[in-house]
Amino acid sequence: LLKDAAPARKAVVAILDTGVDGRHEDLSGAWGSSPAGVDRHGHGSHCAGIAGAVTNNGIGIASLNWEGRFVEVRGYAALNEQGFGTIEMISQAIIDAVKDGVDVISMSLGDRAPTSPKSIRDAVEYALANNVIVIASAGNANEDAKDHMPSNIDGVIVVSAVDENLDKARFSNTNTSLDRPITAPGVNILSLRNDGGYVEMSGTSMSTPVVSGLVGVMRSLSPDITDEEVYRILEETGRDVKNSKRIGRLIDAEAAVKAVMPGV
């Protein structure tokens, strides 16, 4: 489908994480100048590869980023080398990404908190007001995402995870009360290792950039699409799975792309 498609422009997907190994071979042609182009932890690089590794280049893994023509990935340090972040780090990373003109913010991070801190809420509202689509992981505690920040902020697309059998991943948080639930594969996902090579990881941290990469492709084909329109398309084109009432519908990437592709 994307092989012969012509994006209106490259969409920029910001990975707010531990940084990204911008020198990785499978990001060549898809990596953009970033404030966090080094990753000494590995989590951010793995997420970046899922969202935008170059496909059809004869190496590594495949994302939706066909030949690197649709998505540019950038790294922002919302977490430190140990994989932990402060409220200030996360808030500032969101603000910096928005000021840099990104299209999508992907946050595979969070903590248990019935209410997100005001500074993070304000930063997300700033992003949404600037037509940046914000996507966050539901969390991995097998509880409801309403008690997980920053996914419990209004306007955020919240991603749960399914396993290879399309059942809710045993670790995945559910989402029965937040207004933008969606789900994607998140178990044994192969992606980039921060020192080169490839490694499998599991978590809603992995399902989130699956959605972020798809949304980046959608924005590249339809640059004016809003966050409300994006979520509506993801939800309407998504597929019901066994636990959809608890985790949202499973993305159907082909159907979502067709919904925004001119002339299809």
BANU-288888 format. One record per residue (C-alpha): residue number from 1; residue in three letters; x, y, z. Coordinates in steps of 0.05 Angstrom, whole numbers, plus 5000, padded with zeros to 4 digits. Each point is the difference from the previous one (the first is absolute). Example, Ala and Ser with C-alpha at 12.3 -4.5 7.8 and 13.67 -1.06 7.14 Angstrom:
REM residues 2
  lumtor  marvo     u     v     w
       1    ALA  5246  4910  5156
       2    SER  5027  5069  4987
//
This chain:
REM residues 264
  lumtor  marvo     u     v     w
       1    LEU  5000  5000  5000
       2    LEU  5055  5050  5019
       3    LYS  5049  4977  4948
       4    ASP  4968  5044  4946
       5    ALA  4972  5053  5046
       6    ALA  5025  5071  4999
       7    PRO  5001  5035  5067
       8    ALA  4984  5074  5001
       9    ARG  5061  5008  5046
      10    LYS  5037  4961  5053
      11    ALA  4966  5000  5067
      12    VAL  5043  5008  5062
      13    VAL  4990  4950  5057
      14    ALA  5032  5021  5065
      15    ILE  5021  4942  5045
      16    LEU  4999  5027  5072
      17    ASP  5043  4949  5036
      18    THR  5072  4983  5019
      19    GLY  5027  5030  4935
      20    VAL  5008  4965  4934
      21    ASP  5062  4969  4967
      22    GLY  4997  5044  4939
      23    ARG  5059  4964  4969
      24    HIS  4964  4933  4996
      25    GLU  5003  4971  4929
      26    ASP  4925  4990  4996
      27    LEU  4985  5074  5013
      28    SER  5045  5024  4943
      29    GLY  4955  5046  4959
      30    ALA  4947  5004  5054
      31    TRP  5038  5035  5056
      32    GLY  4993  5074  5011
      33    SER  5045  5048  5039
      34    SER  4981  4992  5073
      35    PRO  5018  5023  5070
      36    ALA  5006  4928  5022
      37    GLY  5038  4962  4946
      38    VAL  5035  4953  5049
      39    ASP  4967  4944  5040
      40    ARG  5040  4966  5055
      41    HIS  4939  4961  5025
      42    GLY  4968  4969  4939
      43    HIS  4926  5012  5011
      44    GLY  4995  5062  4957
      45    SER  5037  4969  4941
      46    HIS  4954  4940  5002
      47    CYS  4939  5045  4998
      48    ALA  5029  5042  4944
      49    GLY  5012  4940  4956
      50    ILE  4928  4976  5008
      51    ALA  4975  5069  4981
      52    GLY  5045  5015  4941
      53    ALA  5055  4950  4982
      54    VAL  5012  5002  4925
      55    THR  4962  4945  4963
      56    ASN  5023  4967  4935
      57    ASN  5073  5018  5011
      58    GLY  5024  4928  5003
      59    ILE  5020  5002  5074
      60    GLY  4969  4995  5068
      61    ILE  4926  5006  5014
      62    ALA  4939  5027  4966
      63    SER  4956  5057  5024
      64    LEU  4946  5036  4961
      65    ASN  5053  5050  4977
      66    TRP  5009  4975  4928
      67    GLU  5070  5018  4976
      68    GLY  5002  5054  5054
      69    ARG  4956  5046  4958
      70    PHE  4942  5011  5048
      71    VAL  5028  5010  5070
      72    GLU  5059  5035  5031
      73    VAL  5016  4978  5071
      74    ARG  5030  5047  5052
      75    GLY  5022  4986  5072
      76    TYR  4984  5041  5062
      77    ALA  5026  4984  5069
      78    ALA  4940  4991  5045
      79    LEU  5034  4944  5038
      80    ASN  5072  4993  5025
      81    GLU  5051  4946  4987
      82    GLN  4968  4956  5053
      83    GLY  4931  5006  4967
      84    PHE  4971  5048  5052
      85    GLY  4972  5069  4988
      86    THR  4978  5059  5042
      87    ILE  4937  5041  4990
      88    GLU  5044  5057  4976
      89    MET  5038  4956  4949
      90    ILE  4936  4974  4970
      91    SER  4966  5068  4997
      92    GLN  5060  5033  4969
      93    ALA  5009  4945  4948
      94    ILE  4927  5010  4978
      95    ILE  5009  5075  4995
      96    ASP  5066  4994  4963
      97    ALA  4971  4951  4950
      98    VAL  4940  5046  4986
      99    LYS  5046  5060  4990
     100    ASP  5041  4958  4951
     101    GLY  4938  4990  4957
     102    VAL  4989  4925  5008
     103    ASP  4936  4967  4977
     104    VAL  4994  4944  5050
     105    ILE  5024  4991  5072
     106    SER  5010  4928  5021
     107    MET  5007  4987  5075
     108    SER  5015  4929  5022
     109    LEU  5006  5021  5072
     110    GLY  4959  5016  5062
     111    ASP  4985  4985  5072
     112    ARG  4941  4984  5044
     113    ALA  4964  5065  5015
     114    PRO  4925  5011  5003
     115    THR  5012  5070  4974
     116    SER  5057  5022  4955
     117    PRO  5044  5057  5027
     118    LYS  4977  5069  4977
     119    SER  5064  5016  4963
     120    ILE  4993  4937  4957
     121    ARG  4926  5014  4989
     122    ASP  5017  5071  4978
     123    ALA  5054  4974  4953
     124    VAL  4953  4950  4968
     125    GLU  4947  5055  4992
     126    TYR  5053  5043  4967
     127    ALA  5016  4944  4952
     128    LEU  4928  4988  4982
     129    ALA  4988  5074  4990
     130    ASN  5057  4999  4949
     131    ASN  4969  4942  4961
     132    VAL  5051  4949  5027
     133    ILE  4970  4931  5010
     134    VAL  5018  4971  5068
     135    ILE  5004  4925  5010
     136    ALA  5018  4965  5066
     137    SER  5005  4930  5027
     138    ALA  4944  4974  5044
     139    GLY  5050  4969  5049
     140    ASN  5021  4929  5020
     141    ALA  4968  4989  5068
     142    ASN  4938  4961  4977
     143    GLU  4955  5053  5030
     144    ASP  4959  5057  4972
     145    ALA  5037  5055  4962
     146    LYS  4958  5054  5033
     147    ASP  5050  4995  5057
     148    HIS  5061  5005  4954
     149    MET  5031  5065  4979
     150    PRO  5009  5032  4949
     151    SER  4950  4954  4964
     152    ASN  4943  5026  5044
     153    ILE  5005  5071  4971
     154    ASP  4942  5021  4955
     155    GLY  5016  4997  4926
     156    VAL  5054  4947  5005
     157    ILE  4993  4938  4957
     158    VAL  5012  4943  5050
     159    VAL  5030  4935  4976
     160    SER  4991  4932  5032
     161    ALA  5033  4936  4974
     162    VAL  4979  4933  4972
     163    ASP  5042  4937  4993
     164    GLU  5011  4954  4941
     165    ASN  4930  4970  5009
     166    LEU  4968  5069  5000
     167    ASP  4982  4991  5074
     168    LYS  5014  5056  5049
     169    ALA  5073  4994  5019
     170    ARG  5002  4975  5072
     171    PHE  5037  5062  5023
     172    SER  4961  5052  4962
     173    ASN  4958  5051  5036
     174    THR  4927  5003  4979
     175    ASN  4963  5063  4979
     176    THR  4926  5003  5017
     177    SER  4992  5074  5017
     178    LEU  5049  5042  4959
     179    ASP  4973  5029  4936
     180    ARG  5051  4976  4948
     181    PRO  5017  4927  5010
     182    ILE  5034  4959  4946
     183    THR  5043  4938  5000
     184    ALA  5058  4971  4959
     185    PRO  5049  4942  5004
     186    GLY  5048  5005  5059
     187    VAL  5030  4931  5014
     188    ASN  5068  4976  4975
     189    ILE  5008  5059  4953
     190    LEU  5067  5000  4963
     191    SER  5032  5068  4992
     192    LEU  5065  5039  5006
     193    ARG  5052  4990  5053
     194    ASN  5036  5063  5022
     195    ASP  5070  4974  4986
     196    GLY  4981  4972  4932
     197    GLY  4964  4937  4984
     198    TYR  4930  4980  5020
     199    VAL  4963  4974  5061
     200    GLU  4930  4979  5021
     201    MET  4962  5037  5054
     202    SER  4929  4998  5026
     203    GLY  4954  5053  5031
     204    THR  4951  5055  4984
     205    SER  5066  5037  4988
     206    MET  5004  4960  4936
     207    SER  4926  5003  4979
     208    THR  5002  5076  5007
     209    PRO  5051  5014  4944
     210    VAL  4963  4951  4955
     211    VAL  4942  5050  5004
     212    SER  5046  5061  4998
     213    GLY  5033  4975  4936
     214    LEU  4933  4987  4968
     215    VAL  4975  5070  5020
     216    GLY  5064  5029  4971
     217    VAL  4986  4967  4933
     218    MET  4928  5026  5003
     219    ARG  5025  5071  5014
     220    SER  5051  4995  4943
     221    LEU  4944  4983  4951
     222    SER  4950  5050  5030
     223    PRO  5040  5056  5034
     224    ASP  4939  5038  5024
     225    ILE  4967  4941  5035
     226    THR  4983  5017  5073
     227    ASP  5009  4957  5062
     228    GLU  4924  4991  5004
     229    GLU  4998  4976  4928
     230    VAL  5059  4953  5010
     231    TYR  4968  4967  5060
     232    ARG  4933  4994  4966
     233    ILE  5033  4964  4941
     234    LEU  5040  4954  5045
     235    GLU  4938  4981  5038
     236    GLU  4953  4993  4941
     237    THR  5049  4960  4958
     238    GLY  5024  4959  5059
     239    ARG  4981  4927  5011
     240    ASP  4963  4972  5059
     241    VAL  5039  4949  5040
     242    LYS  4981  4959  5061
     243    ASN  5015  5055  5050
     244    SER  4983  5062  4959
     245    LYS  4950  5025  5052
     246    ARG  5058  5003  5049
     247    ILE  5059  5021  4956
     248    GLY  4970  5033  4938
     249    ARG  4999  4976  4929
     250    LEU  5061  4970  4966
     251    ILE  5030  5045  4947
     252    ASP  4993  4980  4927
     253    ALA  5058  5037  4968
     254    GLU  4979  4988  4928
     255    ALA  4929  5024  5012
     256    ALA  5024  5061  5038
     257    VAL  5049  5020  4946
     258    LYS  4948  4990  4945
     259    ALA  4953  5046  5038
     260    VAL  5048  5058  4991
     261    MET  5031  4982  4934
     262    PRO  4979  5046  4943
     263    GLY  4961  4965  4946
     264    VAL  4990  4935  5038
//
